[in-house]
Amino acid sequence: MKIKELPPNHKRVISVTAKTVEDELNYIELLLTSQKIESEIKKIIPSFSDEEKKYLLEKIRELRKLNKRMFEELNLESSEITEAQIVKGKITYLWTVLVDSKAKALKGYGNLPDDIAKSLDSYIDSLLKIITEIN
């Protein structure tokens, strides 16, 4: 079902949509096929049987094929990104989240007792120091 060329604005939006679909399918597939995603703060509890995983992975393959077909038939724009760009983007995001979590930034939620604010800021500052070293 070949369609005429999309207008540039629509092409950009649908390109982002197709990339988002691909990214989320990648994450779901990683989740279903990995033995364990390491996390001490957000524990992921396996809840699918092997049969359910097999079914979901088949549906993911179907989604990938259809998404790829849409991408190709609409002549959407692919992108290339380096590992360094991904890491830098994620690190920058983490830096922002951490800065916004300092005691002073949390005043909108009410004042923290000084000892808790100092302890929190000490942790945040230590995390920021390492983030800065990476960046």
The first five atom37 places (N, CA, C, CB, O) and aatype in JSON, in Angstrom:
{
  "aatype": [12, 11, 9, 11, 6, 10, 14, 14, 2, 8, 11, 1, 19, 9, 15, 19, 16, 0, 11, 16, 19, 6, 3, 6, 10, 2, 18, 9, 6, 10, 10, 10, 16, 15, 5, 11, 9, 6, 15, 6, 9, 11, 11, 9, 9, 14, 15, 13, 15, 3, 6, 6, 11, 11, 18, 10, 10, 6, 11, 9, 1, 6, 10, 1, 11, 10, 2, 11, 1, 12, 13, 6, 6, 10, 2, 10, 6, 15, 15, 6, 9, 16, 6, 0, 5, 9, 19, 11, 7, 11, 9, 16, 18, 10, 17, 16, 19, 10, 19, 3, 15, 11, 0, 11, 0, 10, 11, 7, 18, 7, 2, 10, 14, 3, 3, 9, 0, 11, 15, 10, 3, 15, 18, 9, 3, 15, 10, 10, 11, 9, 9, 16, 6, 9, 2],
  "atom_mask": [
    [1, 1, 1, 1, 1],
    [1, 1, 1, 1, 1],
    [1, 1, 1, 1, 1],
    [1, 1, 1, 1, 1],
    [1, 1, 1, 1, 1],
    [1, 1, 1, 1, 1],
    [1, 1, 1, 1, 1],
    [1, 1, 1, 1, 1],
    [1, 1, 1, 1, 1],
    [1, 1, 1, 1, 1],
    [1, 1, 1, 1, 1],
    [1, 1, 1, 1, 1],
    [1, 1, 1, 1, 1],
    [1, 1, 1, 1, 1],
    [1, 1, 1, 1, 1],
    [1, 1, 1, 1, 1],
    [1, 1, 1, 1, 1],
    [1, 1, 1, 1, 1],
    [1, 1, 1, 1, 1],
    [1, 1, 1, 1, 1],
    [1, 1, 1, 1, 1],
    [1, 1, 1, 1, 1],
    [1, 1, 1, 1, 1],
    [1, 1, 1, 1, 1],
    [1, 1, 1, 1, 1],
    [1, 1, 1, 1, 1],
    [1, 1, 1, 1, 1],
    [1, 1, 1, 1, 1],
    [1, 1, 1, 1, 1],
    [1, 1, 1, 1, 1],
    [1, 1, 1, 1, 1],
    [1, 1, 1, 1, 1],
    [1, 1, 1, 1, 1],
    [1, 1, 1, 1, 1],
    [1, 1, 1, 1, 1],
    [1, 1, 1, 1, 1],
    [1, 1, 1, 1, 1],
    [1, 1, 1, 1, 1],
    [1, 1, 1, 1, 1],
    [1, 1, 1, 1, 1],
    [1, 1, 1, 1, 1],
    [1, 1, 1, 1, 1],
    [1, 1, 1, 1, 1],
    [1, 1, 1, 1, 1],
    [1, 1, 1, 1, 1],
    [1, 1, 1, 1, 1],
    [1, 1, 1, 1, 1],
    [1, 1, 1, 1, 1],
    [1, 1, 1, 1, 1],
    [1, 1, 1, 1, 1],
    [1, 1, 1, 1, 1],
    [1, 1, 1, 1, 1],
    [1, 1, 1, 1, 1],
    [1, 1, 1, 1, 1],
    [1, 1, 1, 1, 1],
    [1, 1, 1, 1, 1],
    [1, 1, 1, 1, 1],
    [1, 1, 1, 1, 1],
    [1, 1, 1, 1, 1],
    [1, 1, 1, 1, 1],
    [1, 1, 1, 1, 1],
    [1, 1, 1, 1, 1],
    [1, 1, 1, 1, 1],
    [1, 1, 1, 1, 1],
    [1, 1, 1, 1, 1],
    [1, 1, 1, 1, 1],
    [1, 1, 1, 1, 1],
    [1, 1, 1, 1, 1],
    [1, 1, 1, 1, 1],
    [1, 1, 1, 1, 1],
    [1, 1, 1, 1, 1],
    [1, 1, 1, 1, 1],
    [1, 1, 1, 1, 1],
    [1, 1, 1, 1, 1],
    [1, 1, 1, 1, 1],
    [1, 1, 1, 1, 1],
    [1, 1, 1, 1, 1],
    [1, 1, 1, 1, 1],
    [1, 1, 1, 1, 1],
    [1, 1, 1, 1, 1],
    [1, 1, 1, 1, 1],
    [1, 1, 1, 1, 1],
    [1, 1, 1, 1, 1],
    [1, 1, 1, 1, 1],
    [1, 1, 1, 1, 1],
    [1, 1, 1, 1, 1],
    [1, 1, 1, 1, 1],
    [1, 1, 1, 1, 1],
    [1, 1, 1, 0, 1],
    [1, 1, 1, 1, 1],
    [1, 1, 1, 1, 1],
    [1, 1, 1, 1, 1],
    [1, 1, 1, 1, 1],
    [1, 1, 1, 1, 1],
    [1, 1, 1, 1, 1],
    [1, 1, 1, 1, 1],
    [1, 1, 1, 1, 1],
    [1, 1, 1, 1, 1],
    [1, 1, 1, 1, 1],
    [1, 1, 1, 1, 1],
    [1, 1, 1, 1, 1],
    [1, 1, 1, 1, 1],
    [1, 1, 1, 1, 1],
    [1, 1, 1, 1, 1],
    [1, 1, 1, 1, 1],
    [1, 1, 1, 1, 1],
    [1, 1, 1, 1, 1],
    [1, 1, 1, 0, 1],
    [1, 1, 1, 1, 1],
    [1, 1, 1, 0, 1],
    [1, 1, 1, 1, 1],
    [1, 1, 1, 1, 1],
    [1, 1, 1, 1, 1],
    [1, 1, 1, 1, 1],
    [1, 1, 1, 1, 1],
    [1, 1, 1, 1, 1],
    [1, 1, 1, 1, 1],
    [1, 1, 1, 1, 1],
    [1, 1, 1, 1, 1],
    [1, 1, 1, 1, 1],
    [1, 1, 1, 1, 1],
    [1, 1, 1, 1, 1],
    [1, 1, 1, 1, 1],
    [1, 1, 1, 1, 1],
    [1, 1, 1, 1, 1],
    [1, 1, 1, 1, 1],
    [1, 1, 1, 1, 1],
    [1, 1, 1, 1, 1],
    [1, 1, 1, 1, 1],
    [1, 1, 1, 1, 1],
    [1, 1, 1, 1, 1],
    [1, 1, 1, 1, 1],
    [1, 1, 1, 1, 1],
    [1, 1, 1, 1, 1],
    [1, 1, 1, 1, 1]
  ],
  "atom_positions": [
    [[0.84, -1.17, 0.0], [0.0, 0.0, 0.0], [0.89, 1.24, 0.0], [-0.96, 0.0, 1.21], [1.01, 1.92, 1.02]],
    [[1.49, 1.51, -1.1], [2.39, 2.66, -1.27], [1.57, 3.95, -1.24], [3.21, 2.55, -2.59], [0.56, 4.05, -1.93]],
    [[2.01, 4.91, -0.47], [1.32, 6.19, -0.4], [2.2, 7.27, -1.0], [0.93, 6.54, 1.07], [3.41, 7.11, -1.16]],
    [[1.56, 8.37, -1.31], [2.33, 9.5, -1.82], [3.27, 10.0, -0.72], [1.4, 10.64, -2.31], [3.13, 9.65, 0.45]],
    [[4.21, 10.81, -1.13], [5.19, 11.38, -0.2], [4.48, 12.21, 0.88], [6.22, 12.26, -0.96], [3.61, 13.03, 0.59]],
    [[4.87, 11.97, 2.13], [4.31, 12.75, 3.23], [4.9, 14.16, 3.22], [4.6, 12.06, 4.59], [6.04, 14.35, 2.82]],
    [[4.12, 15.14, 3.66], [4.69, 16.48, 3.82], [5.81, 16.42, 4.86], [3.58, 17.51, 4.25], [5.76, 15.58, 5.76]],
    [[6.82, 17.29, 4.77], [7.99, 17.24, 5.67], [7.65, 17.22, 7.16], [8.88, 18.41, 5.41], [8.24, 16.45, 7.91]],
    [[6.71, 18.05, 7.59], [6.35, 18.07, 9.02], [5.8, 16.73, 9.48], [5.33, 19.17, 9.3], [6.15, 16.23, 10.55]],
    [[4.93, 16.15, 8.67], [4.34, 14.85, 9.01], [5.41, 13.76, 8.97], [3.19, 14.51, 8.05], [5.4, 12.84, 9.79]],
    [[6.3, 13.87, 8.02], [7.37, 12.89, 7.89], [8.24, 12.87, 9.15], [8.24, 13.19, 6.64], [8.6, 11.8, 9.64]],
    [[8.57, 14.05, 9.66], [9.39, 14.13, 10.89], [8.66, 13.5, 12.07], [9.75, 15.59, 11.21], [9.24, 12.73, 12.83]],
    [[7.38, 13.84, 12.22], [6.6, 13.33, 13.36], [6.47, 11.81, 13.29], [5.2, 13.97, 13.39], [6.68, 11.13, 14.29]],
    [[6.13, 11.29, 12.13], [5.94, 9.84, 12.0], [7.29, 9.11, 12.09], [5.24, 9.51, 10.66], [7.34, 7.96, 12.54]],
    [[8.37, 9.75, 11.67], [9.7, 9.16, 11.84], [9.99, 8.98, 13.33], [10.8, 10.04, 11.17], [10.5, 7.94, 13.74]],
    [[9.68, 9.99, 14.12], [9.89, 9.91, 15.57], [9.0, 8.82, 16.16], [9.59, 11.28, 16.25], [9.43, 8.07, 17.03]],
    [[7.77, 8.74, 15.68], [6.86, 7.69, 16.17], [7.44, 6.31, 15.89], [5.47, 7.83, 15.5], [7.45, 5.46, 16.78]],
    [[7.91, 6.08, 14.68], [8.48, 4.77, 14.33], [9.71, 4.46, 15.17], [8.84, 4.74, 12.83], [9.91, 3.32, 15.58]],
    [[10.54, 5.46, 15.42], [11.74, 5.26, 16.25], [11.35, 4.95, 17.69], [12.66, 6.5, 16.2], [11.98, 4.12, 18.35]],
    [[10.32, 5.63, 18.19], [9.84, 5.37, 19.55], [9.29, 3.96, 19.68], [8.77, 6.39, 19.95], [9.56, 3.27, 20.66]],
    [[8.53, 3.53, 18.68], [8.01, 2.15, 18.68], [9.19, 1.18, 18.73], [7.14, 1.88, 17.41], [9.17, 0.23, 19.52]],
    [[10.2, 1.41, 17.91], [11.37, 0.53, 17.89], [12.09, 0.52, 19.24], [12.34, 0.98, 16.79], [12.45, -0.54, 19.74]],
    [[12.29, 1.68, 19.83], [12.98, 1.77, 21.13], [12.22, 1.0, 22.21], [13.14, 3.23, 21.54], [12.82, 0.27, 23.0]],
    [[10.91, 1.18, 22.25], [10.12, 0.52, 23.29], [10.07, -0.99, 23.08], [8.69, 1.08, 23.32], [10.1, -1.76, 24.04]],
    [[9.99, -1.41, 21.82], [10.04, -2.85, 21.54], [11.39, -3.44, 21.94], [9.77, -3.12, 20.04], [11.46, -4.55, 22.47]],
    [[12.47, -2.68, 21.7], [13.8, -3.13, 22.13], [13.84, -3.33, 23.64], [14.88, -2.11, 21.71], [14.37, -4.33, 24.13]],
    [[13.27, -2.39, 24.37], [13.28, -2.49, 25.84], [12.46, -3.7, 26.3], [12.72, -1.18, 26.48], [12.9, -4.47, 27.16]],
    [[11.28, -3.87, 25.73], [10.43, -5.01, 26.12], [11.14, -6.33, 25.8], [9.06, -4.96, 25.4], [11.13, -7.26, 26.61]],
    [[11.74, -6.4, 24.62], [12.44, -7.63, 24.24], [13.61, -7.91, 25.19], [12.95, -7.52, 22.79], [13.82, -9.05, 25.59]],
    [[14.36, -6.88, 25.54], [15.45, -7.03, 26.49], [14.93, -7.53, 27.83], [16.2, -5.69, 26.68], [15.51, -8.42, 28.44]],
    [[13.84, -6.97, 28.27], [13.24, -7.36, 29.54], [12.82, -8.83, 29.52], [12.03, -6.48, 29.84], [13.03, -9.56, 30.49]],
    [[12.22, -9.26, 28.41], [11.71, -10.63, 28.32], [12.8, -11.67, 28.07], [10.69, -10.71, 27.24], [12.61, -12.84, 28.4]],
    [[13.92, -11.27, 27.47], [14.95, -12.24, 27.11], [16.14, -12.25, 28.05], [15.42, -11.97, 25.72], [16.93, -13.19, 28.03]],
    [[16.3, -11.22, 28.86], [17.43, -11.18, 29.77], [17.12, -11.99, 31.02], [17.79, -9.72, 30.16], [15.97, -12.09, 31.45]],
    [[18.16, -12.56, 31.56], [17.99, -13.3, 32.8], [17.53, -12.36, 33.92], [19.29, -14.0, 33.2], [16.69, -12.71, 34.75]],
    [[18.13, -11.17, 33.92], [17.84, -10.25, 35.02], [18.38, -8.87, 34.65], [18.47, -10.76, 36.36], [19.5, -8.74, 34.16]],
    [[17.58, -7.86, 34.88], [18.06, -6.49, 34.73], [18.44, -6.03, 36.13], [16.96, -5.54, 34.06], [17.6, -6.0, 37.04]],
    [[19.7, -5.67, 36.29], [20.21, -5.31, 37.61], [19.6, -4.01, 38.11], [21.73, -5.18, 37.58], [19.69, -2.97, 37.45]],
    [[18.97, -4.07, 39.26], [18.45, -2.88, 39.9], [18.16, -3.2, 41.35], [17.18, -2.37, 39.18], [17.48, -4.18, 41.67]],
    [[18.67, -2.37, 42.21], [18.41, -2.55, 43.64], [17.27, -1.66, 44.1], [19.67, -2.25, 44.45], [16.68, -1.89, 45.15]],
    [[16.95, -0.64, 43.31], [15.95, 0.34, 43.72], [14.59, 0.02, 43.12], [16.39, 1.73, 43.32], [13.57, 0.16, 43.79]],
    [[14.58, -0.4, 41.88], [13.34, -0.77, 41.21], [13.49, -2.24, 40.8], [13.05, 0.16, 39.95], [14.06, -2.56, 39.76]],
    [[12.97, -3.1, 41.63], [13.09, -4.53, 41.37], [12.04, -4.96, 40.35], [12.95, -5.34, 42.68], [10.85, -4.66, 40.49]],
    [[12.5, -5.68, 39.33], [11.6, -6.2, 38.31], [11.35, -7.67, 38.62], [12.18, -6.01, 36.86], [12.28, -8.48, 38.65]],
    [[10.1, -7.98, 38.86], [9.72, -9.32, 39.26], [9.21, -10.08, 38.04], [8.65, -9.29, 40.39], [8.22, -9.68, 37.43]],
    [[9.87, -11.17, 37.68], [9.38, -11.96, 36.54], [7.95, -12.42, 36.78], [10.3, -13.18, 36.29], [7.63, -12.91, 37.86]],
    [[7.1, -12.26, 35.78], [5.7, -12.62, 35.96], [5.1, -13.37, 34.76], [4.89, -11.39, 36.23], [3.95, -13.79, 34.81]],
    [[5.88, -13.54, 33.7], [5.39, -14.26, 32.53], [5.96, -15.67, 32.5], [5.76, -13.51, 31.24], [7.12, -15.9, 32.83]],
    [[5.12, -16.6, 32.09], [5.59, -17.97, 31.89], [6.41, -18.0, 30.6], [4.38, -18.99, 31.82], [6.38, -17.05, 29.82]],
    [[7.14, -19.08, 30.39], [7.91, -19.22, 29.14], [6.99, -19.15, 27.92], [8.7, -20.56, 29.14], [7.34, -18.55, 26.9]],
    [[5.83, -19.75, 28.04], [4.87, -19.74, 26.93], [4.37, -18.31, 26.66], [3.68, -20.67, 27.25], [4.25, -17.9, 25.51]],
    [[4.09, -17.57, 27.71], [3.65, -16.18, 27.54], [4.76, -15.32, 26.93], [3.2, -15.59, 28.9], [4.5, -14.47, 26.08]],
    [[5.99, -15.55, 27.37], [7.12, -14.81, 26.8], [7.26, -15.11, 25.31], [8.42, -15.16, 27.54], [7.47, -14.21, 24.5]],
    [[7.15, -16.38, 24.97], [7.25, -16.78, 23.57], [6.18, -16.07, 22.74], [7.11, -18.32, 23.43], [6.47, -15.55, 21.65]],
    [[4.96, -16.04, 23.24], [3.86, -15.36, 22.55], [4.17, -13.86, 22.39], [2.54, -15.56, 23.32], [4.02, -13.31, 21.31]],
    [[4.59, -13.22, 23.47], [4.9, -11.78, 23.43], [6.04, -11.49, 22.46], [5.26, -11.27, 24.83], [5.98, -10.51, 21.72]],
    [[7.06, -12.31, 22.47], [8.19, -12.11, 21.56], [7.77, -12.26, 20.1], [9.32, -13.08, 21.89], [8.3, -11.57, 19.23]],
    [[6.84, -13.16, 19.84], [6.31, -13.31, 18.48], [5.55, -12.04, 18.08], [5.39, -14.56, 18.37], [5.69, -11.56, 16.96]],
    [[4.75, -11.52, 18.98], [4.01, -10.28, 18.7], [4.97, -9.11, 18.5], [3.02, -9.97, 19.86], [4.72, -8.23, 17.67]],
    [[6.05, -9.09, 19.24], [7.06, -8.04, 19.06], [7.66, -8.15, 17.66], [8.17, -8.15, 20.15], [7.87, -7.13, 17.0]],
    [[7.95, -9.36, 17.2], [8.47, -9.54, 15.84], [7.47, -9.02, 14.8], [8.78, -11.04, 15.57], [7.85, -8.38, 13.82]],
    [[6.18, -9.3, 15.02], [5.15, -8.8, 14.1], [5.12, -7.27, 14.11], [3.76, -9.37, 14.5], [5.05, -6.64, 13.05]],
    [[5.18, -6.7, 15.29], [5.19, -5.23, 15.4], [6.4, -4.64, 14.7], [5.17, -4.81, 16.88], [6.29, -3.63, 14.0]],
    [[7.56, -5.26, 14.89], [8.78, -4.78, 14.23], [8.64, -4.79, 12.71], [9.98, -5.64, 14.65], [8.99, -3.82, 12.04]],
    [[8.13, -5.9, 12.18], [7.96, -6.02, 10.73], [7.03, -4.93, 10.19], [7.42, -7.41, 10.36], [7.34, -4.27, 9.2]],
    [[5.9, -4.75, 10.86], [4.94, -3.76, 10.4], [5.5, -2.35, 10.55], [3.63, -3.9, 11.19], [5.31, -1.51, 9.66]],
    [[6.18, -2.08, 11.64], [6.79, -0.77, 11.85], [7.84, -0.5, 10.77], [7.44, -0.68, 13.26], [7.92, 0.6, 10.23]],
    [[8.65, -1.51, 10.46], [9.67, -1.37, 9.41], [9.02, -1.13, 8.05], [10.57, -2.62, 9.36], [9.48, -0.29, 7.28]],
    [[7.96, -1.86, 7.77], [7.27, -1.69, 6.5], [6.71, -0.27, 6.38], [6.14, -2.73, 6.35], [6.83, 0.36, 5.34]],
    [[6.09, 0.21, 7.45], [5.57, 1.58, 7.46], [6.71, 2.56, 7.21], [4.87, 1.9, 8.8], [6.59, 3.49, 6.41]],
    [[7.83, 2.35, 7.91], [8.99, 3.23, 7.79], [9.47, 3.3, 6.35], [10.12, 2.75, 8.71], [9.74, 4.38, 5.82]],
    [[9.58, 2.13, 5.73], [10.09, 2.07, 4.35], [9.08, 2.63, 3.34], [10.43, 0.64, 3.99], [9.45, 3.4, 2.46]],
    [[7.82, 2.24, 3.47], [6.82, 2.67, 2.49], [6.53, 4.17, 2.56], [5.53, 1.9, 2.69], [6.21, 4.79, 1.56]],
    [[6.65, 4.73, 3.76], [6.43, 6.17, 3.9], [7.71, 6.96, 3.66], [5.88, 6.49, 5.28], [7.73, 8.18, 3.76]],
    [[8.78, 6.22, 3.34], [10.07, 6.85, 3.06], [10.48, 7.78, 4.21], [10.01, 7.63, 1.73], [10.86, 8.93, 4.0]],
    [[10.4, 7.24, 5.42], [10.72, 8.04, 6.6], [12.22, 8.18, 6.75], [10.11, 7.42, 7.86], [13.0, 7.45, 6.14]],
    [[12.61, 9.13, 7.57], [14.02, 9.46, 7.73], [14.64, 8.71, 8.9], [14.2, 10.96, 7.91], [14.19, 8.84, 10.04]],
    [[15.66, 7.94, 8.6], [16.37, 7.24, 9.67], [17.4, 8.19, 10.28], [17.05, 5.94, 9.15], [17.69, 9.26, 9.73]],
    [[17.91, 7.79, 11.4], [18.93, 8.62, 12.04], [20.05, 7.72, 12.52], [18.33, 9.46, 13.21], [19.87, 6.52, 12.71]],
    [[21.18, 8.32, 12.72], [22.32, 7.61, 13.3], [22.73, 8.36, 14.54], [23.51, 7.49, 12.28], [22.71, 9.59, 14.59]],
    [[23.09, 7.6, 15.54], [23.52, 8.21, 16.79], [24.64, 7.35, 17.37], [22.33, 8.36, 17.8], [24.58, 6.13, 17.32]],
    [[25.64, 8.0, 17.9], [26.76, 7.26, 18.47], [26.46, 6.9, 19.93], [28.06, 8.08, 18.37], [25.6, 7.5, 20.57]],
    [[27.19, 5.92, 20.41], [27.07, 5.57, 21.83], [27.38, 6.8, 22.69], [28.04, 4.41, 22.2], [26.71, 7.04, 23.7]],
    [[28.38, 7.56, 22.28], [28.77, 8.75, 23.05], [27.61, 9.74, 23.16], [29.98, 9.43, 22.4], [27.41, 10.33, 24.22]],
    [[26.86, 9.93, 22.08], [25.73, 10.85, 22.12], [24.65, 10.34, 23.07], [25.14, 11.03, 20.71], [24.06, 11.11, 23.82]],
    [[24.4, 9.04, 23.03], [23.39, 8.46, 23.92], [23.81, 8.63, 25.37], [23.17, 6.96, 23.6], [23.02, 9.08, 26.21]],
    [[25.06, 8.26, 25.67], [25.55, 8.37, 27.05], [25.52, 9.82, 27.52], [26.98, 7.79, 27.16], [25.07, 10.11, 28.63]],
    [[26.0, 10.74, 26.68], [26.02, 12.15, 27.06], [24.6, 12.65, 27.34], [26.67, 12.99, 25.96], [24.39, 13.39, 28.3]],
    [[23.64, 12.26, 26.51], [22.25, 12.66, 26.72], [21.69, 12.13, 28.02], [0.0, 0.0, 0.0], [21.02, 12.85, 28.76]],
    [[21.95, 10.85, 28.3], [21.45, 10.24, 29.54], [22.11, 10.87, 30.76], [21.69, 8.73, 29.53], [21.45, 11.12, 31.77]],
    [[23.43, 11.12, 30.67], [24.17, 11.72, 31.79], [23.67, 13.14, 32.05], [25.69, 11.73, 31.5], [23.52, 13.55, 33.2]],
    [[23.41, 13.89, 30.98], [22.89, 15.25, 31.14], [21.51, 15.22, 31.8], [22.81, 15.95, 29.77], [21.21, 16.05, 32.66]],
    [[20.68, 14.28, 31.39], [19.37, 14.13, 32.01], [19.51, 13.8, 33.49], [18.56, 13.02, 31.29], [18.82, 14.39, 34.33]],
    [[20.4, 12.88, 33.83], [20.62, 12.52, 35.23], [21.1, 13.73, 36.03], [21.64, 11.38, 35.34], [20.66, 13.94, 37.16]],
    [[21.99, 14.52, 35.45], [22.49, 15.72, 36.13], [21.32, 16.65, 36.48], [23.54, 16.47, 35.24], [21.24, 17.17, 37.59]],
    [[20.42, 16.85, 35.52], [19.26, 17.72, 35.74], [18.36, 17.18, 36.84], [18.46, 17.88, 34.44], [17.92, 17.93, 37.72]],
    [[18.08, 15.89, 36.8], [17.24, 15.27, 37.82], [17.87, 15.44, 39.2], [17.02, 13.76, 37.52], [17.18, 15.76, 40.17]],
    [[19.18, 15.22, 39.29], [19.86, 15.33, 40.58], [19.86, 16.77, 41.1], [21.29, 14.83, 40.46], [19.59, 17.0, 42.28]],
    [[20.17, 17.73, 40.24], [20.17, 19.14, 40.67], [18.78, 19.52, 41.18], [20.61, 20.07, 39.5], [18.65, 20.24, 42.17]],
    [[17.75, 19.05, 40.51], [16.38, 19.35, 40.91], [15.96, 18.61, 42.19], [15.42, 19.0, 39.78], [14.87, 18.84, 42.71]],
    [[16.82, 17.73, 42.69], [16.51, 16.97, 43.9], [17.26, 17.47, 45.13], [16.83, 15.51, 43.69], [17.13, 16.91, 46.21]],
    [[18.03, 18.53, 44.96], [18.72, 19.11, 46.11], [17.7, 19.75, 47.03], [19.8, 20.15, 45.67], [16.62, 20.16, 46.59]],
    [[18.04, 19.85, 48.31], [17.1, 20.34, 49.32], [16.51, 21.7, 48.95], [17.81, 20.44, 50.68], [15.31, 21.91, 49.11]],
    [[17.32, 22.6, 48.45], [16.84, 23.94, 48.1], [15.77, 23.85, 47.01], [18.01, 24.83, 47.64], [14.79, 24.6, 47.04]],
    [[15.96, 22.96, 46.05], [15.0, 22.82, 44.96], [13.7, 22.16, 45.41], [15.62, 22.01, 43.83], [12.69, 22.25, 44.72]],
    [[13.73, 21.51, 46.56], [12.55, 20.8, 47.05], [11.7, 21.65, 47.99], [12.97, 19.54, 47.77], [10.72, 21.15, 48.54]],
    [[12.04, 22.91, 48.17], [11.31, 23.77, 49.1], [9.83, 23.89, 48.76], [11.94, 25.16, 49.12], [9.01, 24.13, 49.65]],
    [[9.48, 23.71, 47.49], [8.07, 23.75, 47.1], [7.25, 22.65, 47.75], [0.0, 0.0, 0.0], [6.02, 22.73, 47.82]],
    [[7.93, 21.62, 48.22], [7.26, 20.52, 48.91], [7.27, 20.71, 50.42], [7.93, 19.21, 48.56], [6.76, 19.87, 51.16]],
    [[7.85, 21.81, 50.87], [7.99, 22.09, 52.3], [9.46, 22.04, 52.68], [0.0, 0.0, 0.0], [10.28, 21.49, 51.96]],
    [[9.78, 22.62, 53.82], [11.16, 22.66, 54.28], [11.58, 21.34, 54.91], [11.35, 23.8, 55.27], [10.82, 20.7, 55.63]],
    [[12.8, 20.96, 54.62], [13.39, 19.78, 55.26], [14.16, 20.23, 56.49], [14.32, 19.01, 54.28], [14.73, 21.32, 56.49]],
    [[14.18, 19.42, 57.53], [15.05, 19.74, 58.67], [16.5, 19.84, 58.18], [14.92, 18.66, 59.8], [16.9, 19.12, 57.27]],
    [[17.27, 20.74, 58.78], [18.64, 21.02, 58.33], [19.5, 19.77, 58.23], [19.29, 22.0, 59.25], [20.24, 19.6, 57.25]],
    [[19.43, 18.88, 59.23], [20.28, 17.69, 59.2], [19.93, 16.77, 58.02], [20.16, 16.92, 60.52], [20.82, 16.19, 57.4]],
    [[18.65, 16.64, 57.71], [18.23, 15.82, 56.58], [18.63, 16.49, 55.27], [16.7, 15.56, 56.62], [19.09, 15.83, 54.33]],
    [[18.45, 17.81, 55.2], [18.81, 18.56, 53.99], [20.31, 18.41, 53.71], [18.44, 20.06, 54.13], [20.71, 18.21, 52.56]],
    [[21.14, 18.52, 54.75], [22.59, 18.38, 54.57], [22.95, 16.97, 54.12], [23.33, 18.72, 55.89], [23.8, 16.79, 53.25]],
    [[22.32, 15.98, 54.7], [22.59, 14.59, 54.33], [22.16, 14.33, 52.88], [21.88, 13.62, 55.28], [22.91, 13.74, 52.11]],
    [[20.97, 14.78, 52.53], [20.47, 14.61, 51.16], [21.41, 15.29, 50.17], [19.04, 15.17, 51.03], [21.81, 14.7, 49.17]],
    [[21.75, 16.55, 50.46], [22.63, 17.3, 49.56], [24.01, 16.66, 49.45], [22.77, 18.74, 50.03], [24.64, 16.73, 48.39]],
    [[24.47, 16.04, 50.51], [25.76, 15.36, 50.47], [25.71, 14.18, 49.48], [26.16, 14.87, 51.89], [26.62, 14.0, 48.68]],
    [[24.63, 13.4, 49.54], [24.46, 12.31, 48.59], [24.35, 12.83, 47.16], [23.22, 11.48, 48.95], [25.0, 12.33, 46.25]],
    [[23.51, 13.84, 46.99], [23.29, 14.41, 45.65], [24.61, 14.96, 45.11], [22.22, 15.52, 45.69], [24.93, 14.74, 43.94]],
    [[25.36, 15.68, 45.95], [26.65, 16.24, 45.51], [27.63, 15.14, 45.11], [27.25, 17.11, 46.62], [28.37, 15.29, 44.14]],
    [[27.63, 14.05, 45.86], [28.52, 12.93, 45.52], [28.12, 12.3, 44.18], [28.48, 11.86, 46.62], [28.98, 11.98, 43.37]],
    [[26.83, 12.14, 43.97], [26.35, 11.61, 42.69], [26.71, 12.58, 41.55], [24.81, 11.38, 42.73], [27.15, 12.14, 40.49]],
    [[26.51, 13.87, 41.77], [26.84, 14.87, 40.76], [28.32, 14.89, 40.43], [26.4, 16.24, 41.22], [28.71, 15.11, 39.28]],
    [[29.14, 14.67, 41.44], [30.6, 14.65, 41.21], [30.97, 13.54, 40.22], [31.36, 14.45, 42.56], [31.74, 13.76, 39.29]],
    [[30.4, 12.36, 40.43], [30.67, 11.24, 39.53], [30.09, 11.51, 38.14], [30.1, 9.93, 40.11], [30.72, 11.21, 37.13]],
    [[28.88, 12.07, 38.1], [28.25, 12.41, 36.82], [29.14, 13.39, 36.06], [26.84, 13.01, 37.05], [29.32, 13.26, 34.85]],
    [[29.68, 14.37, 36.76], [30.57, 15.37, 36.13], [31.83, 14.71, 35.6], [30.93, 16.47, 37.13], [32.33, 15.08, 34.54]],
    [[32.35, 13.73, 36.32], [33.55, 13.02, 35.86], [33.27, 12.26, 34.56], [34.05, 12.04, 36.97], [34.12, 12.17, 33.68]],
    [[32.06, 11.71, 34.45], [31.68, 10.97, 33.24], [31.53, 11.94, 32.08], [30.37, 10.18, 33.46], [31.97, 11.67, 30.96]],
    [[30.92, 13.06, 32.35], [30.63, 14.04, 31.3], [31.88, 14.76, 30.9], [29.57, 15.05, 31.76], [31.85, 15.63, 30.03]]
  ]
}
